[in-house]
């Protein structure tokens, strides 16, 4: 799991994450991509492991996010498609829906040791949270990929089936750790069914 997230984190550096105020690329899920199940070894493997990504030959997922082990139900909710209305999306036209999740859904983010504010909007019931992974240079390959440390950023019990609520918290990540080159933010859950939207991670400057 850690190696898979590390590879994704290194590849995502080409998107210029250093210049973004929100360190989570596509945290609002407005940019999506469709992939054929039959031609993607990655999707076939995730489905075999227990991910329910919907019926039909095509899977819709947000760009810059990666299914990373585990299992669960995941849907991209788009206003106007399949009877979905704006009540199930907080901002824009897309949100995500998870159900009985027991895995990780990760995005590369440019984090280094310091203080950050994480915020997101959610609706539904269940238990879920976020964890950060920090990586350094692998001395053997000379590339990013050496896992340094992990930190649970938050874990909440949601009980808001009909109304969107915002979670916001300031956390310290990687205190006293040197040589951090890249990071990843992974969403994980354990129970229930819930919508999530507009994930933001910002550095808190002192």
C-alpha positions as CSV (number, residue, x, y, z in Angstrom):
1,X,0.0,0.0,0.0
2,X,2.7,2.5,1.0
3,X,4.7,1.8,-2.2
4,X,1.7,2.3,-4.4
5,X,0.9,5.7,-2.8
6,X,4.5,6.7,-3.0
7,X,4.6,6.0,-6.7
8,X,1.5,8.0,-7.3
9,X,2.8,10.9,-5.2
10,X,6.0,11.1,-7.2
11,X,4.2,11.0,-10.6
12,X,1.8,13.8,-9.5
13,X,4.6,16.3,-9.1
14,X,4.3,17.2,-12.8
15,X,1.0,18.9,-12.0
16,X,2.7,21.8,-10.2
17,X,1.3,21.2,-6.8
18,X,3.7,23.5,-5.1
19,X,1.9,26.5,-6.6
20,X,-1.6,25.6,-5.3
21,X,-3.1,27.1,-2.1
22,X,-5.1,23.9,-1.6
23,X,-2.5,21.2,-1.4
24,X,-5.0,18.5,-2.4
25,X,-5.3,18.4,-6.2
26,X,-8.9,18.0,-7.4
27,X,-10.2,18.1,-3.8
28,X,-13.6,19.1,-5.1
29,X,-13.7,16.2,-7.5
30,X,-14.8,18.4,-10.4
31,X,-12.3,16.8,-12.8
32,X,-13.2,13.2,-13.6
33,X,-12.2,10.5,-16.0
34,X,-13.9,7.4,-17.4
35,X,-12.0,4.2,-17.9
36,X,-13.0,0.8,-19.4
37,X,-12.9,-2.0,-16.8
38,X,-11.9,-4.6,-19.3
39,X,-8.7,-2.8,-20.5
40,X,-7.4,-1.7,-17.1
41,X,-5.4,-4.2,-15.1
42,X,-5.5,-1.7,-12.2
43,X,-9.3,-1.5,-12.1
44,X,-9.7,-5.3,-12.6
45,X,-7.4,-5.8,-9.6
46,X,-9.2,-3.4,-7.4
47,X,-12.6,-4.9,-8.3
48,X,-11.4,-8.4,-7.6
49,X,-10.1,-7.2,-4.2
50,X,-13.6,-6.1,-3.3
51,X,-14.2,-2.6,-4.6
52,X,-17.7,-1.9,-6.0
53,X,-17.3,0.7,-8.6
54,X,-20.7,0.4,-10.2
55,X,-22.4,-1.7,-12.9
56,X,-21.5,-1.5,-16.6
57,X,-18.2,-1.6,-18.6
58,X,-17.0,1.9,-17.6
59,X,-15.8,3.3,-14.3
60,X,-15.9,7.0,-13.4
61,X,-13.3,8.2,-10.9
62,X,-11.9,11.7,-10.0
63,X,-8.6,12.5,-11.5
64,X,-5.5,12.6,-9.3
65,X,-7.0,10.1,-6.8
66,X,-6.1,6.5,-6.5
67,X,-7.8,3.4,-5.1
68,X,-5.2,1.9,-2.8
69,X,-6.1,-1.5,-1.4
70,X,-9.0,-2.6,0.7
71,X,-12.6,-2.7,-0.5
72,X,-15.9,-0.8,-0.4
73,X,-18.4,0.9,-2.5
74,X,-17.5,4.1,-4.3
75,X,-19.5,6.4,-6.6
76,X,-18.9,9.7,-8.3
77,X,-22.1,11.7,-7.8
78,X,-22.8,14.1,-10.6
79,X,-25.8,16.5,-10.5
80,X,-28.2,15.7,-13.3
81,X,-27.0,12.1,-13.9
82,X,-28.9,9.0,-12.8
83,X,-31.4,11.2,-11.0
84,X,-28.9,12.8,-8.7
85,X,-29.8,16.3,-7.4
86,X,-27.8,19.1,-6.0
87,X,-28.7,18.1,-2.5
88,X,-26.1,15.3,-2.7
89,X,-23.3,17.6,-3.8
90,X,-21.9,20.4,-1.6
91,X,-20.2,22.5,-4.3
92,X,-19.9,22.4,-8.0
93,X,-21.4,19.4,-9.8
94,X,-19.6,16.4,-8.3
95,X,-19.1,14.7,-4.9
96,X,-18.1,11.2,-3.8
97,X,-20.2,8.6,-2.1
98,X,-18.7,5.8,0.0
99,X,-20.3,2.8,1.6
100,X,-18.9,0.2,4.0
101,X,-15.4,1.3,3.0
102,X,-12.4,-0.6,4.3
103,X,-9.6,0.7,2.3
104,X,-7.7,3.8,1.2
105,X,-8.5,6.4,-1.5
106,X,-5.4,8.6,-1.9
107,X,-4.2,11.8,-3.5
108,X,-0.7,13.2,-3.7
109,X,-0.1,16.4,-1.8
110,X,2.9,18.6,-1.3
111,X,3.3,18.4,2.5
112,X,6.4,18.8,4.6
113,X,6.8,19.0,8.4
114,X,4.6,21.7,9.7
115,X,1.1,22.8,10.7
116,X,-1.8,22.4,8.3
117,X,-5.5,23.0,8.3
118,X,-7.6,20.2,6.9
119,X,-11.3,20.8,6.1
120,X,-14.0,19.0,4.2
121,X,-17.8,18.7,3.9
122,X,-19.7,15.5,4.6
123,X,-23.2,14.2,4.8
124,X,-24.4,10.8,5.9
125,X,-23.6,8.3,8.7
126,X,-20.5,6.3,9.3
127,X,-16.9,6.4,10.6
128,X,-14.1,7.7,8.4
129,X,-11.0,9.9,8.4
130,X,-7.8,10.9,6.7
131,X,-4.2,9.9,7.1
132,X,-1.0,11.5,5.7
133,X,2.0,9.6,4.3
134,X,5.5,11.3,4.1
135,X,8.2,10.1,1.7
136,X,11.9,10.8,1.1
137,X,14.5,9.7,-1.4
138,X,15.1,6.0,-1.8
139,X,18.9,5.7,-1.5
140,X,18.9,2.7,-3.8
141,X,17.0,4.3,-6.7
142,X,17.6,8.0,-6.0
143,X,13.9,8.6,-6.5
144,X,11.0,9.5,-4.2
145,X,9.6,6.4,-2.6
146,X,11.1,5.8,0.9
147,X,8.3,5.8,3.4
148,X,9.2,7.9,6.4
149,X,6.1,8.2,8.5
150,X,2.3,8.1,8.6
151,X,0.0,10.2,10.7
152,X,-3.8,9.9,11.3
153,X,-5.0,13.5,10.7
154,X,-8.6,12.9,11.8
155,X,-11.2,10.2,12.4
156,X,-14.8,11.1,12.9
157,X,-18.2,9.6,13.5
158,X,-20.7,11.2,11.1
159,X,-24.4,11.4,12.0
160,X,-25.9,13.9,9.5
161,X,-28.0,12.0,7.0
162,X,-29.8,15.0,5.6
163,X,-27.5,18.0,6.0
164,X,-24.0,18.9,4.9
165,X,-21.6,19.6,7.7
166,X,-18.0,21.0,7.6
167,X,-15.1,19.5,9.5
168,X,-12.1,21.7,10.1
169,X,-9.0,21.1,12.2
170,X,-5.4,22.3,12.5
171,X,-2.9,19.5,12.8
172,X,0.9,19.2,13.0
173,X,2.5,16.7,10.6
174,X,6.0,15.3,10.6
175,X,7.4,17.4,13.5
176,X,11.2,17.1,13.7
177,X,11.5,15.0,10.5
178,X,14.0,16.0,7.9
179,X,14.4,15.1,4.2
180,X,10.7,14.9,3.4
181,X,10.2,15.3,-0.4
182,X,6.6,14.4,-1.0
183,X,3.4,13.4,0.7
184,X,0.0,11.8,0.2
185,X,-3.4,12.3,1.8
186,X,-5.5,9.2,2.0
187,X,-9.2,8.9,2.9
188,X,-10.3,5.8,4.7
189,X,-13.4,4.6,6.3
190,X,-14.9,1.7,8.3
191,X,-18.7,1.9,8.5
192,X,-21.8,3.4,7.1
193,X,-22.6,5.4,3.9
194,X,-21.7,9.0,3.4
195,X,-21.0,11.8,0.9
196,X,-17.9,13.8,0.9
197,X,-16.9,16.9,-1.0
198,X,-14.5,19.9,-1.1
199,X,-11.4,18.5,0.7
200,X,-8.9,21.3,1.4
201,X,-5.5,21.0,3.0
202,X,-3.7,24.3,3.6
203,X,-0.4,25.2,5.3
204,X,-0.7,27.3,8.4
205,X,2.1,29.8,8.5
206,X,3.3,31.0,11.8
